Structures are given as C-alpha cells and as structure tokens.
Amino acid sequence: PADGVNVTARKVYDDNDTGIENDATYRSYLISMKDSNRLVIDSFHLNDVIGADLSLECNTKNPNTFHGMERYASSAIINIYSYPKVKKGKVCNDDGRRSPCHKRYEIHSRGCEDFGDVRKILNAIRNLSSLQHNMPINNKPIRYLVILNPFSGGGGVNSKKGAKYVYEKMLKPMLEQTGIEHDALVTRSGGHARDRMKIRVSRSDKESEHRFDDRSQHDKNVCAINADTESTDISEYNAIIAMGGDGILFEIMQGIHARTDEKELLGKLKFGIIGCGTSNGLVKSILHWSGENYGPRESIFQICKGHTAPLDIASYQLANTSKTYTSFLTFSWGLIADCDIESECIRWLGSLRQDIWAVYRGILFRKKYRARLSYLPPNFSDGVTGKVYSMPEFGKPLSNEWVTIEDDFIVFWACNVSHAAHNMYNCPMAKMNDGMFHILVVRGSCSRIRLLEMLLKLESGNHIQCRDLEVIDCVAYRLTPLSENSCNDLDGELIESGPIQARMIPFGAQFFAGKMEK
C-alpha cells in the first residue's frame, strides 16, 4: 500500500487455494515483504484483471467518520475485477476456465482525505494489468458497437447459450467493470447487420447525449438491452463486437466491404466475436491461438483486456458476377460445402447435423467433383507476410509462377484459420497471420474407408497425417469447377456458384486476442 493508505482485504490470502505460490515474481515479492516485517494478506494476478475502480458505500456507523461529517459517512472501497483461470475449484496458471474472483479492499479513513494515494494505486493496477488500450483517446471515452443475433445457436431467444443471455449476464457487466461504453444493436432479420454498416450522417456530440429507442414493442420484447439508434456511423466507434455465429461477422465484413472507406475502417476499427452460434469457428481459432479455453466468458475477457492481433483476411472474386467478398474463415467446395449447405434441413440438430451429412454424402452416396485448380505458391525470398498479390482477370492466361492441377476431387477446403467449428480442428498448421491459404485436398481416388478415417479425426486434427490428404500452401488461387451441381461455401454461407479466385490480405483486420508468441 502507498503511505497513509491502509487496506483491509475481505478475503484472506490462502496459498493452498490460489496456485500462485510457484510464480517467481510472487516468491521474490514475498521474500522482500518478510524481510521488511510485512504480511501479505491477499494476492491476485495482474494478467487476470480487466478493471479497477473506487466506490463509496454509505455507512452511518463507521467509527472512522471525520468530525462534523457524520451525515456523509461512507466507506471507500477499491474494487479489483479479476477473472482467473479456475479448475476444480482452484486457481490455475494454464488450464481452466475464466471465473469471476473480484477483490474488495476497504480504505482506512486517513487515506480518504483527497484520495490522491488511492488514485496512484488504481493507476498502477491498470497500467500493470496492461489496460492502457481501454483508456480514453484525446479525452474521448472508448465506445464499442455490439451487434447481436438473438436467434443464433438454434436454442431460441431465451437460451442460456444465446446472445441475449450472454450479453445481459456476461458482456454488459464486464464492459462496465472495464469502463468501456457501448451501444448495442439487436438484429431483426438476415442482412440487418450488413445494412448497419452503411455510411451514416454523423450525429453531433449534443445529439449523442440523447439516446432513444425507436424499435417496435415486439422488438423490445425480443431483447430489452441498450438501444443503438442506428444513426451513428461505425467510423465513430473504436470497435465492433459480433455476438452470434460466424454468419453475423460475415454480414458485418460484407457491409464494410461495400463501403468506399473500407481500407480506412479496417485499419481503424478493432473487431471482436463472442460465440453464441452453432459452429463458432473463428471464436475457437482465436481462443486456441490465445491459449484460452473455449467459452463466451473467455472471448469477453480478451475483449476487455483490449489487446489485439492482426488476422489475415481474404478477398474473393467470382467469374459469373462482378460481386466480390471479404472472407475470414474458410472456403469449401465439394463434400465439405455440401455437408454445410445441404444439412440446413436438419439445423435443429446443432453441430451434429454436419457429422450426419458427412456420412450420408461422403460415404453412403458419395460424389466426385471435377475441377481445375491453379495456385500461386508463397515466395519466401520475397517475404510472403505482408505482401498483397494482384489477381489476373478471368479468361487471361496465368504466369509461369502458377501451378495448375485438373482432377476429380472429393474435398477442397481453403483455410484461413485453425478451426472451421469449435469441434473441428481442420487446419492445425494455420496461424493468425501467416499470410497464406492452407488448402486441404482429397482426390477422387481416395477410398470410402480412408475418407471415413479422415472425417473421424477432424476433431483432433490428426487427419493431417492421413496419406490421402494433401495440403497446398499458397497466397492466391483460382478454382474452376468442371462438373455440375456443385456449390461455393464461403465462411459457412452459400454464395454464387461457378469459377472463383482469391488472394490473401495479410494483417487485414485487428481482432481482440491474447498475446501470442511469434
């Protein structure tokens, strides 16, 4: 404690309960405290802290009340909002799920004269907890736009895994603990999130103080949360948080892609995603790279800490239309696309629907898909990371650097990330910003038994070791289907069929993520 500020811990430190006793920094600090005849009565790890503040609680019976101030007597409390990893009821360093374990320290009356020392303590905790990302910029508070799909996940509006419940019980209180302001938008139909990205006339600061809710009574009953008036342009926010499945983020990215200031927005905005859907591939990938368990609180924790890392995104172009797309997850064609799109008829089964359809389409009634694949291998001598390649026009010959394959395929799966779903570790070698596509290819010569073996190993990632699976690394590719009745599946969404080409955009967007080793 700072001089003159005595604190009383509400929870006494127990070295059998925290798992911090093996931390070298803590042991060094404990030794120094013993040398100076001080007692450590409590502890918390700064890496687990998302916020700290000071609160005053009325207490007319406080014996430390200043003379003449009995009417205004109160207790000053330092609140530390901490979410350590807990396993089997004990705090652990590596494994475990994030759980709230907040600290409250009551300040002695001598420290309450001007709270100068208290402010020093709070600022030290915030700085040492690496919360500088959440501090106001040019005296303007940080503000996020939260977009949630109340029907994601298939469990209904009131599901405990749904976006409404996660928002009200987890995200909203944790943002308040962090000190981050936010607006929230509940999508009412497909395409609503994409339309929200359109350019708006910026409102004045005076108008921003008077918020209103113009939703119908029916919509208010769907999800009674902070209302976003939809009058603020997204460029005025510091971050966009998507709550739902990968589809809600796909809409957001396409809406930004349609704007003339797309490049500036992707350079300015931070993005976060909280998995409330069925697959949640990007959520699982980011948590995997960040060393976190899979769960909504873990994603919210990363958002509240404020640290970001660049994510590679991809630009897609179709031959049969002038339409282009931005992608962050995967592109599939053949068996994987059919399993994703055709199984929509049994969506009520959740993630199990894709397993059932894989057996139906891949084993019982197997199809082969003929196509011509051309790809541009990475040139590591050029420094592949950070370079964006120009794509040739459809119909024009490719340069000699490109490699072309024509064959019958069963699986064609171009991956940006490690997980296509929370239970599908499809691309273990993929990194958050390695600057490459990793295309998984299974040719038509693969037997049903060996294909089944691969599908059964998808969850663990061991399918990569199967001999019939090829992995092609590239920075750009073009796929020309030569058979009928095939579909293009981009980030889990059905798009126009036909020839398609893509290029990687390294470091394309900033996403909230843990600090990862290079």
C-alpha positions as CSV (number, residue, x, y, z in Angstrom):
1,P,0.0,0.0,0.0
2,A,1.0,3.6,-0.5
3,D,1.9,5.6,2.6
4,G,-1.1,6.6,4.6
5,V,-3.4,4.1,2.8
6,N,-4.2,1.1,4.9
7,V,-6.4,-1.5,3.2
8,T,-8.3,-4.4,4.7
9,A,-8.8,-7.4,2.5
10,R,-12.2,-9.0,2.5
11,K,-10.7,-12.4,1.5
12,V,-7.6,-13.6,3.4
13,Y,-4.8,-15.0,1.1
14,D,-4.5,-18.8,1.2
15,D,-1.5,-20.2,-0.6
16,N,-3.3,-23.6,-0.9
17,D,-6.1,-22.0,-3.0
18,T,-4.5,-19.6,-5.5
19,G,-1.9,-21.6,-7.4
20,I,0.3,-18.6,-7.4
21,E,2.9,-19.8,-5.0
22,N,5.1,-21.1,-7.8
23,D,5.3,-17.8,-9.6
24,A,8.9,-16.5,-9.4
25,T,7.8,-12.8,-9.2
26,Y,5.4,-13.6,-6.4
27,R,8.1,-15.6,-4.4
28,S,10.6,-12.7,-4.8
29,Y,8.0,-10.2,-3.6
30,L,7.0,-12.4,-0.6
31,I,10.7,-12.7,0.5
32,S,11.1,-8.9,0.3
33,M,8.0,-8.4,2.4
34,K,9.2,-10.9,5.0
35,D,12.5,-9.1,5.2
36,S,10.7,-5.8,5.9
37,N,8.4,-7.5,8.5
38,R,5.3,-7.1,6.4
39,L,2.5,-9.5,5.9
40,V,0.9,-10.5,2.6
41,I,-2.8,-11.0,3.4
42,D,-4.1,-11.3,-0.2
43,S,-3.0,-11.6,-3.8
44,F,-4.2,-11.5,-7.4
45,H,-2.5,-11.8,-10.8
46,L,-2.5,-8.7,-12.9
47,N,-2.9,-10.8,-16.1
48,D,-6.4,-11.7,-14.9
49,V,-7.5,-8.1,-14.1
50,I,-9.9,-6.3,-16.5
51,G,-10.6,-3.2,-14.4
52,A,-10.2,-1.4,-11.1
53,D,-12.2,1.5,-9.6
54,L,-13.1,3.3,-6.4
55,S,-16.6,3.2,-4.9
56,L,-18.1,4.9,-1.8
57,E,-20.6,3.0,0.3
58,C,-22.8,4.8,2.9
59,N,-22.1,3.6,6.4
60,T,-23.5,5.9,9.2
61,K,-22.0,3.6,11.9
62,N,-18.4,4.0,10.6
63,P,-16.3,4.7,13.7
64,N,-13.6,6.4,11.5
65,T,-16.0,9.2,10.3
66,F,-14.4,12.7,10.4
67,H,-15.7,15.1,13.0
68,G,-18.7,17.0,11.6
69,M,-19.1,14.6,8.6
70,E,-21.3,12.0,10.3
71,R,-24.2,12.7,7.9
72,Y,-22.0,11.9,4.9
73,A,-20.2,8.9,6.5
74,S,-19.1,6.3,4.0
75,S,-16.6,3.6,3.3
76,A,-14.2,3.9,0.4
77,I,-13.7,0.6,-1.4
78,I,-11.1,-0.3,-4.1
79,N,-12.7,-2.8,-6.4
80,I,-10.5,-5.2,-8.5
81,Y,-12.3,-7.1,-11.2
82,S,-10.4,-10.3,-11.8
83,Y,-11.2,-13.4,-13.9
84,P,-8.5,-16.1,-13.2
85,K,-8.5,-19.5,-14.7
86,V,-10.1,-22.0,-12.3
87,K,-10.0,-25.8,-12.5
88,K,-11.7,-28.0,-9.9
89,G,-12.4,-25.0,-7.7
90,K,-8.8,-23.8,-7.6
91,V,-7.0,-21.1,-9.5
92,C,-4.5,-22.5,-12.0
93,N,-2.0,-20.9,-14.3
94,D,-2.6,-22.7,-17.6
95,D,-5.6,-24.8,-17.9
96,G,-9.1,-24.0,-16.6
97,R,-12.0,-21.6,-17.4
98,R,-12.2,-18.0,-16.5
99,S,-14.3,-17.3,-13.5
100,P,-15.0,-14.1,-11.6
101,C,-12.9,-13.7,-8.4
102,H,-13.2,-10.0,-7.6
103,K,-11.4,-8.2,-4.8
104,R,-12.7,-5.5,-2.5
105,Y,-10.3,-3.5,-0.3
106,E,-11.6,-1.1,2.3
107,I,-9.5,2.0,2.8
108,H,-8.7,3.5,6.2
109,S,-10.2,6.9,6.8
110,R,-6.7,8.5,6.7
111,G,-6.5,7.6,3.0
112,C,-9.8,9.3,2.2
113,E,-8.9,12.9,2.6
114,D,-8.2,13.6,-1.0
115,F,-7.8,10.0,-2.5
116,G,-4.6,11.0,-4.1
117,D,-2.7,7.9,-3.0
118,V,-5.8,5.8,-3.9
119,R,-5.7,7.1,-7.4
120,K,-2.0,6.2,-7.6
121,I,-2.9,2.6,-6.6
122,L,-5.6,2.4,-9.1
123,N,-3.5,3.8,-11.9
124,A,-0.7,1.4,-11.0
125,I,-3.0,-1.6,-11.1
126,R,-4.4,-0.5,-14.5
127,N,-1.0,0.1,-16.0
128,L,0.5,-3.2,-14.7
129,S,-2.6,-5.1,-15.9
130,S,-1.9,-3.7,-19.4
131,L,-5.3,-1.9,-19.6
132,Q,-3.9,1.1,-21.5
133,H,-5.8,0.0,-24.6
134,N,-9.0,0.9,-22.9
135,M,-8.0,4.4,-21.8
136,P,-9.8,7.5,-23.4
137,I,-8.3,8.8,-26.6
138,N,-7.9,12.6,-26.7
139,N,-10.3,12.8,-23.7
140,K,-12.9,10.9,-25.6
141,P,-14.1,7.7,-24.0
142,I,-13.7,4.4,-25.7
143,R,-17.1,3.2,-27.3
144,Y,-17.9,-0.1,-28.9
145,L,-20.8,-1.2,-31.1
146,V,-22.2,-4.6,-30.1
147,I,-24.2,-6.4,-32.7
148,L,-26.0,-9.5,-31.6
149,N,-28.2,-12.1,-33.2
150,P,-30.8,-13.1,-30.6
151,F,-31.8,-16.3,-32.6
152,S,-28.2,-17.6,-33.1
153,G,-27.4,-21.1,-31.9
154,G,-30.9,-22.6,-32.5
155,G,-31.8,-22.6,-28.8
156,G,-34.3,-19.7,-29.0
157,V,-34.2,-16.1,-27.7
158,N,-34.1,-17.1,-24.0
159,S,-31.4,-19.8,-24.3
160,K,-28.6,-19.6,-21.8
161,K,-26.2,-20.1,-24.7
162,G,-27.9,-17.4,-26.8
163,A,-26.7,-13.9,-27.4
164,K,-29.3,-12.2,-25.3
165,Y,-28.4,-14.2,-22.1
166,V,-24.6,-13.9,-22.7
167,Y,-25.0,-10.1,-23.3
168,E,-27.0,-9.4,-20.2
169,K,-25.2,-11.8,-17.8
170,M,-21.6,-11.5,-19.0
171,L,-20.7,-8.9,-21.7
172,K,-22.6,-5.9,-20.3
173,P,-21.4,-6.2,-16.7
174,M,-17.8,-6.9,-17.8
175,L,-17.7,-3.9,-20.1
176,E,-18.9,-1.8,-17.2
177,Q,-16.2,-3.2,-15.0
178,T,-13.7,-2.3,-17.6
179,G,-15.1,1.2,-18.0
180,I,-15.9,0.8,-21.7
181,E,-19.1,2.5,-23.1
182,H,-21.1,0.7,-25.8
183,D,-24.2,0.8,-27.9
184,A,-26.0,-2.5,-28.7
185,L,-28.0,-3.5,-31.8
186,V,-30.3,-6.5,-31.9
187,T,-30.6,-7.7,-35.4
188,R,-34.2,-8.3,-36.5
189,S,-33.6,-10.2,-39.8
190,G,-31.0,-11.5,-42.1
191,G,-28.9,-8.7,-43.6
192,H,-29.7,-6.3,-40.8
193,A,-26.0,-6.3,-39.6
194,R,-24.8,-5.7,-43.1
195,D,-27.1,-2.8,-43.6
196,R,-26.0,-1.3,-40.3
197,M,-22.5,-0.9,-41.8
198,K,-23.7,1.6,-44.4
199,I,-22.5,5.2,-44.2
200,R,-24.5,7.4,-41.8
201,V,-24.5,11.1,-41.3
202,S,-22.5,11.7,-38.1
203,R,-24.5,13.0,-35.2
204,S,-23.2,15.8,-33.1
205,D,-21.9,15.3,-29.6
206,K,-25.1,17.0,-28.3
207,E,-27.3,14.6,-30.1
208,S,-25.3,11.6,-28.8
209,E,-26.3,12.6,-25.3
210,H,-29.9,12.0,-26.0
211,R,-30.3,8.3,-26.9
212,F,-33.7,6.9,-27.9
213,D,-35.2,3.6,-28.8
214,D,-37.2,3.5,-32.0
215,R,-37.9,-0.2,-32.1
216,S,-41.4,-1.6,-32.1
217,Q,-42.8,-3.0,-28.9
218,H,-42.4,-6.5,-30.4
219,D,-38.7,-5.9,-30.9
220,K,-38.3,-4.5,-27.4
221,N,-39.8,-7.7,-26.0
222,V,-37.2,-9.8,-28.0
223,C,-34.3,-8.3,-26.2
224,A,-34.5,-5.4,-23.8
225,I,-31.0,-4.0,-23.8
226,N,-29.2,-0.8,-24.5
227,A,-30.6,0.5,-27.8
228,D,-28.5,1.6,-30.7
229,T,-30.3,4.3,-32.6
230,E,-28.5,3.2,-35.9
231,S,-27.8,6.9,-36.5
232,T,-24.1,6.8,-35.7
233,D,-21.7,5.9,-38.4
234,I,-19.5,3.0,-37.5
235,S,-16.4,5.1,-38.1
236,E,-17.2,6.9,-34.8
237,Y,-16.7,3.7,-32.8
238,N,-13.5,2.1,-31.6
239,A,-14.5,-1.5,-32.1
240,I,-17.3,-3.7,-33.4
241,I,-18.3,-6.7,-31.3
242,A,-20.3,-9.5,-33.0
243,M,-22.4,-11.9,-30.9
244,G,-23.7,-14.9,-32.7
245,G,-22.2,-17.4,-35.1
246,D,-19.7,-16.8,-37.9
247,G,-22.6,-15.6,-40.0
248,I,-23.1,-12.4,-38.1
249,L,-19.5,-11.4,-38.6
250,F,-19.7,-12.4,-42.3
251,E,-22.6,-9.9,-42.7
252,I,-20.5,-7.2,-40.9
253,M,-17.5,-7.8,-43.1
254,Q,-19.5,-7.7,-46.3
255,G,-21.2,-4.4,-45.1
256,I,-17.8,-2.8,-44.5
257,H,-16.5,-4.2,-47.9
258,A,-19.3,-2.4,-49.7
259,R,-18.2,1.0,-48.3
260,T,-15.8,3.3,-50.1
261,D,-13.7,3.8,-47.0
262,E,-13.2,0.0,-46.4
263,K,-9.4,0.2,-46.1
264,E,-9.5,3.1,-43.6
265,L,-12.1,1.3,-41.5
266,L,-10.2,-2.0,-41.3
267,G,-7.2,0.0,-40.3
268,K,-9.0,1.9,-37.5
269,L,-11.6,-0.5,-36.1
270,K,-10.9,-3.4,-33.7
271,F,-13.1,-6.5,-34.0
272,G,-14.3,-9.0,-31.5
273,I,-16.5,-12.0,-31.7
274,I,-18.3,-13.9,-29.0
275,G,-19.5,-17.4,-29.9
276,C,-23.3,-17.8,-29.5
277,G,-23.9,-19.8,-32.6
278,T,-23.7,-23.4,-33.8
279,S,-20.1,-23.6,-35.2
280,N,-18.2,-20.6,-33.9
281,G,-15.1,-21.4,-36.0
282,L,-13.3,-18.0,-35.7
283,V,-14.0,-17.8,-31.9
284,K,-12.5,-21.2,-31.4
285,S,-9.5,-20.4,-33.5
286,I,-8.7,-17.1,-31.7
287,L,-9.1,-18.7,-28.3
288,H,-6.9,-21.6,-29.4
289,W,-4.2,-19.2,-30.6
290,S,-4.5,-17.2,-27.4
291,G,-4.1,-20.2,-25.1
292,E,-7.7,-20.0,-23.7
293,N,-10.4,-22.5,-23.3
294,Y,-13.5,-22.3,-25.5
295,G,-16.3,-20.3,-23.9
296,P,-18.1,-16.9,-24.1
297,R,-16.5,-15.5,-20.9
298,E,-13.0,-16.3,-22.4
299,S,-13.9,-14.3,-25.5
300,I,-15.3,-11.4,-23.5
301,F,-12.2,-11.4,-21.3
302,Q,-10.0,-10.9,-24.4
303,I,-12.2,-8.0,-25.4
304,C,-12.0,-6.4,-22.0
305,K,-8.2,-6.7,-21.8
306,G,-8.1,-4.8,-25.1
307,H,-5.1,-6.4,-26.7
308,T,-5.4,-7.1,-30.4
309,A,-3.5,-9.1,-33.0
310,P,-3.7,-8.9,-36.8
311,L,-5.8,-11.5,-38.6
312,D,-5.3,-12.4,-42.3
313,I,-8.4,-12.0,-44.4
314,A,-9.0,-12.9,-48.0
315,S,-10.6,-11.2,-51.0
316,Y,-12.8,-13.4,-53.3
317,Q,-13.9,-12.7,-56.8
318,L,-16.4,-14.7,-58.9
319,A,-16.2,-15.1,-62.7
320,N,-20.0,-15.1,-63.3
321,T,-20.7,-11.9,-61.5
322,S,-18.8,-8.7,-60.6
323,K,-19.6,-9.3,-56.9
324,T,-16.6,-9.6,-54.5
325,Y,-16.4,-10.8,-50.9
326,T,-14.2,-10.5,-47.8
327,S,-13.5,-13.7,-46.0
328,F,-12.0,-14.5,-42.6
329,L,-12.7,-18.3,-42.1
330,T,-12.7,-20.9,-44.9
331,F,-13.9,-21.5,-48.5
332,S,-15.1,-25.0,-49.2
333,W,-16.3,-26.7,-52.4
334,G,-17.2,-30.4,-52.8
335,L,-18.0,-32.6,-49.9
336,I,-17.5,-30.0,-47.1
337,A,-19.6,-27.4,-48.9
338,D,-22.4,-30.0,-49.4
339,C,-22.3,-31.0,-45.8
340,D,-22.6,-27.4,-44.6
341,I,-25.2,-26.2,-47.1
342,E,-27.4,-29.3,-47.6
343,S,-27.6,-30.1,-43.9
344,E,-29.5,-26.9,-43.2
345,C,-32.7,-29.0,-43.4
346,I,-31.7,-30.6,-40.1
347,R,-30.2,-27.5,-38.5
348,W,-32.1,-28.2,-35.3
349,L,-29.6,-30.9,-34.5
350,G,-26.9,-28.3,-34.0
351,S,-23.3,-29.2,-34.9
352,L,-24.3,-32.9,-35.2
353,R,-26.0,-32.1,-38.5
354,Q,-22.7,-31.9,-40.3
355,D,-21.5,-35.2,-39.0
356,I,-24.7,-37.0,-40.1
357,W,-24.5,-35.4,-43.6
358,A,-20.8,-36.3,-43.9
359,V,-21.7,-40.0,-43.6
360,Y,-24.7,-39.5,-46.0
361,R,-22.9,-37.6,-48.7
362,G,-19.3,-38.7,-48.2
363,I,-19.8,-42.4,-47.5
364,L,-23.2,-43.7,-48.4
365,F,-23.9,-41.6,-51.5
366,R,-20.5,-40.3,-52.4
367,K,-20.0,-37.7,-55.1
368,K,-16.8,-36.8,-57.0
369,Y,-16.3,-33.2,-58.2
370,R,-14.1,-32.4,-61.2
371,A,-12.3,-29.1,-61.2
372,R,-9.2,-27.2,-62.4
373,L,-7.1,-25.7,-59.5
374,S,-4.5,-23.1,-60.1
375,Y,-2.5,-21.7,-57.2
376,L,0.4,-19.3,-56.6
377,P,2.9,-20.8,-54.1
378,P,4.4,-18.4,-51.5
379,N,7.8,-16.9,-52.3
380,F,9.5,-16.8,-49.0
381,S,12.5,-15.0,-50.5
382,D,10.2,-12.0,-51.1
383,G,8.9,-12.2,-47.6
384,V,5.4,-13.6,-48.1
385,T,4.0,-11.9,-45.0
386,G,2.6,-8.5,-45.7
387,K,2.5,-8.7,-49.5
388,V,-0.8,-8.5,-51.3
389,Y,-0.7,-10.0,-54.8
390,S,-2.7,-8.7,-57.8
391,M,-5.1,-11.2,-59.3
392,P,-5.3,-11.8,-63.1
393,E,-8.6,-11.3,-64.9
394,F,-10.7,-14.4,-65.6
395,G,-10.1,-15.8,-69.1
396,K,-6.5,-14.5,-69.3
397,P,-3.5,-16.9,-69.0
398,L,-1.7,-17.2,-65.7
399,S,2.0,-16.6,-65.4
400,N,4.6,-19.4,-65.1
401,E,4.7,-19.0,-61.3
402,W,1.3,-20.5,-61.0
403,V,0.8,-24.3,-60.7
404,T,-2.3,-25.9,-62.3
405,I,-4.0,-29.2,-61.4
406,E,-7.0,-30.8,-63.1
407,D,-8.5,-33.8,-61.4
408,D,-11.5,-35.4,-59.6
409,F,-11.8,-34.1,-56.1
410,I,-13.8,-35.1,-53.0
411,V,-12.7,-32.4,-50.6
412,F,-11.5,-28.9,-51.5
413,W,-11.1,-26.7,-48.4
414,A,-9.2,-23.4,-48.3
415,C,-8.5,-22.4,-44.7
416,N,-7.5,-19.1,-43.1
417,V,-7.9,-20.3,-39.6
418,S,-7.2,-23.4,-37.4
419,H,-10.8,-24.3,-36.7
420,A,-13.8,-24.3,-39.0
421,A,-16.0,-25.0,-36.0
422,H,-15.5,-25.3,-32.3
423,N,-15.3,-29.1,-32.6
424,M,-13.4,-29.2,-36.0
425,Y,-9.6,-28.8,-35.8
426,N,-9.3,-28.8,-39.6
427,C,-6.1,-26.9,-40.1
428,P,-3.6,-27.2,-37.2
429,M,-0.8,-25.5,-39.1
430,A,-2.7,-22.3,-39.7
431,K,-1.6,-19.2,-37.8
432,M,-3.5,-16.0,-37.2
433,N,-1.2,-14.1,-39.6
434,D,1.0,-16.4,-41.6
435,G,0.0,-14.7,-44.8
436,M,-1.1,-18.0,-46.6
437,F,-4.1,-20.1,-47.5
438,H,-3.8,-23.8,-46.5
439,I,-5.8,-25.8,-49.0
440,L,-6.8,-29.3,-47.9
441,V,-7.4,-31.5,-50.9
442,V,-8.7,-35.1,-51.1
443,R,-8.7,-36.5,-54.6
444,G,-11.4,-38.8,-56.1
445,S,-9.1,-41.9,-55.8
446,C,-9.5,-41.9,-52.0
447,S,-11.5,-45.0,-50.8
448,R,-14.5,-44.7,-48.6
449,I,-12.7,-46.3,-45.6
450,R,-9.8,-43.9,-45.8
451,L,-12.2,-40.9,-46.2
452,L,-14.2,-42.0,-43.1
453,E,-10.9,-42.3,-41.2
454,M,-10.1,-38.7,-42.1
455,L,-13.5,-37.4,-41.1
456,L,-13.3,-39.2,-37.7
457,K,-10.0,-37.5,-37.0
458,L,-11.1,-34.0,-37.8
459,E,-11.9,-33.0,-34.2
460,S,-8.4,-33.9,-33.0
461,G,-6.5,-32.6,-36.1
462,N,-4.9,-36.0,-36.7
463,H,-6.4,-36.2,-40.2
464,I,-3.5,-34.2,-41.3
465,Q,-1.3,-37.3,-41.0
466,C,-3.6,-39.3,-43.4
467,R,-1.8,-40.2,-46.6
468,D,-4.7,-39.3,-48.9
469,L,-4.9,-35.7,-47.7
470,E,-2.8,-33.1,-49.5
471,V,-2.0,-29.6,-48.0
472,I,-1.3,-26.9,-50.5
473,D,0.1,-23.6,-49.2
474,C,-0.4,-20.6,-51.4
475,V,-1.0,-16.8,-51.4
476,A,-3.6,-16.9,-54.2
477,Y,-5.7,-19.5,-56.1
478,R,-8.3,-20.0,-58.7
479,L,-10.8,-22.8,-58.8
480,T,-12.8,-23.6,-61.9
481,P,-15.5,-26.3,-61.4
482,L,-15.9,-28.7,-64.3
483,S,-18.8,-30.7,-63.0
484,E,-22.4,-29.6,-62.4
485,N,-24.4,-29.4,-59.2
486,S,-21.6,-28.0,-57.0
487,C,-21.8,-25.0,-54.7
488,N,-19.4,-22.4,-53.3
489,D,-19.5,-22.1,-49.5
490,L,-17.7,-19.0,-48.1
491,D,-17.4,-18.7,-44.3
492,G,-20.3,-21.0,-43.9
493,E,-22.6,-19.0,-46.3
494,L,-23.8,-20.1,-49.7
495,I,-22.6,-17.7,-52.5
496,E,-22.9,-17.7,-56.3
497,S,-21.6,-20.9,-58.0
498,G,-19.0,-21.1,-60.7
499,P,-15.3,-20.2,-61.1
500,I,-13.8,-18.3,-58.2
501,Q,-10.5,-16.8,-57.3
502,A,-9.0,-15.5,-54.1
503,R,-5.9,-13.7,-52.8
504,M,-4.7,-13.3,-49.2
505,I,-4.6,-9.9,-47.5
506,P,-2.1,-10.3,-44.6
507,F,-2.8,-8.4,-41.4
508,G,-6.1,-7.4,-42.9
509,A,-8.0,-6.7,-39.7
510,Q,-7.3,-6.3,-36.0
511,F,-9.1,-8.8,-33.6
512,F,-9.1,-8.9,-29.9
513,A,-6.9,-11.8,-28.9
514,G,-4.4,-12.8,-26.2
515,K,-0.7,-12.0,-26.5
516,M,0.7,-14.8,-28.7
517,E,4.3,-15.9,-29.2
518,K,5.7,-15.2,-32.6
